[in-house]
Amino acid sequence: MKKLSWRALNEVLPRLTEAQVLDMLTQERQTDRRANYLQRLHQRYCALRDARERLEILGEAVRP
């Protein structure tokens, strides 16, 4: 993926899947290593992962 400006990153990030964000995070870690970008990508990845895991956990819950 091409290098994105900060504004472009924040525009596209909400539309990406967990896998796409992880790919971007991995690529950023291997190439540019920009601290702000790494932090923002990691924040978004964790939010997506948390939401997925929460749904998985709640799917196992027994409702009274």
Secondary structure, 3 states (H helix, E strand, C coil): CCCCCHHHHHHHHHHCCHHHHHHHHHHHHHCCCCHHHHHHHHHHHHHHHHHHHHHHHHHCCCCC
